[in-house]
Amino acid sequence: MTRSSPLWLQFNEQLDADHLARLIDRGVDQLDLTPLEQSYTGRGSLPYSPTLLLKIVLFEIHRGRPKPAQWYLDTTENIALQWLGMGIQPARSVWYLFAARVRPLVDGFNHQVLQLAQTQGHTTADCGALDGTFLEANASRHHLLNAEQLQQRLVLLQAATQQDAAASVPTEQPYWMAQTPASRTQQQQQYQTAQAHLDERLAENERRIPSQRQEAKKIRISVTDPEAALGKDKFKVFRPLYNVQYVRDVDTLFILGYDTVARNYDAGMLVPMMKRTEQLTGHKPKKVLLDSGYITGLDLAEARQLEIALYGPWKENDYSEAPTTVKQLSKAEFKWDATAREYRCPQGQRLSLAGTQNRTRCLGRTEKVELYRADAKVCASCPLKAKCCPKASRGRSVNRSEHEELIEEHRAKMATPEAKEIYKRRRQTVEPSIGDSKEHRNYRRVHGRGLEKAKGHTALTVLAHNLYELMKTNAARSPVGQGP
């Protein structure tokens, strides 16, 4: 089918001037697809046009149809897709192969879109809002194994594969074991991969401070997708999941940065996301709006080095609802004497330096922390003991980070009306973008197993979004709609 074919012209008359298919068609035509075309060089028979395949995929992703099986079906039934793809109807296998082929190239296409948005004056990409969300991994939440359970299964699989190699009659097999020799070998390899990932998690657990360490038997893994993290999703369901991070432009609808990680927490993601944003936009943002889960003393120090201004509540003055339970006197009640390098409690008693620790933080980072402690005898007779240190036998203690000055400076900044007004825009920007991905792009679950496929799914979702926003913005600036 060509653009002069009667059937294509018939489809063309049925599409509105601002139809999604037209926007995707014009948008992809602005991209340099040379890397995608070169990936087919010297390979077998003549392929379908990579340009047409990409247009169809982005159209489907934007409509919330992220599965290759859906792409295969829709190309036979959807008029807009037949118009966009010039009538091509590739086999199901072609779509799965194309998804794998385009996956490592999508970051480059997103970079092109964001460069176009900046050169055309749509955004400066100077101010972003950072947030993340948990998505279901494509794995069961009902069959999670700890080290002992996994080892028991590996022993049984080893015995079964040895019987297969000897061509002997297999003994009675458990319900979870694969039914054929080939699939049992594959299952054994899958379980060995899961064992390697579980060993890493057990080692990471051992490196934690005792108060944060879990029992070894509670460290589990999904053998279906061993790379997925385990944790509670937004519905408080414990399951295998991935953490998707967005940096949304505060002034426009463009997503400036994105990534997918196998972690059930946001701590430590600030600097990696700033580097991702720089990779995609060409420069780091000057301001970043983020919630308290991203801000620690280490993050404030790293942001200072990167010359990025952070706007977000410190964990001690978050804007969430205050707890109803009565806690001990907070650290804020203790005054720091920079000259004497000691704290003073509300009663005027001294807290002197008692020791120094190098505490391990997430992602292998370390933070120097000083411990200041009051005299135990003084605390025992203090009228505020019940509110200050009711269970302490050695006197009240207070920790001081090596980045305490930055923390105090940040808290003071966030107490100003100007900073609070700037921070309000975070909720109006990045959170709706995450909601849009989940609700309208059907991105609540990763369709595919493994971190690489999860990253590719996120990248395609962002590319479809940003390309659509670029074309929509250009169309709004033009008084006359552009034709095909």
Secondary structure, DSSP 8 states (H G I E B T S, - for coil): --TTSHHHHHHHHHS-TT-HHHHHHHHHHTS--HHHHHTTTT-SS----HHHHHHHHHHHHHTT---HHHHHHHHHH-HHHHHHTTT----HHHHHHHHHHHGGGHHHHHHHHHHHHHHTTS----EEEEEEEEEE-SS-SS-EE-HHHHHHHHHHHHHHHHHHHTT-------TTS-SSHHHHHHHHHHHHHHHHHHHHHHHHHHHS-GGG---GGG--EESSSTTSEEEE-TTS-EEEEEEEEEEEESSSS-EEEEEEES-S--TT-HHHHHHHHHHHHSS--SEEE--GGG--HHHHHHHHHHT-EEE---GGG-SS---SS-----GGGSEEETTTTEEE-TTS-EEEEEEEEEEE-GGG-EEEEEEEEE-HHHHHT-TTHHHH-TT-SS--EEEEETTHHHHHHHHHHHTSHHHHHHHHHHHHHHHHHHHHHHHTS-TTB-SSSSHHHHHHHHHHHHHHHHHHHHHHHHHHH-SS----
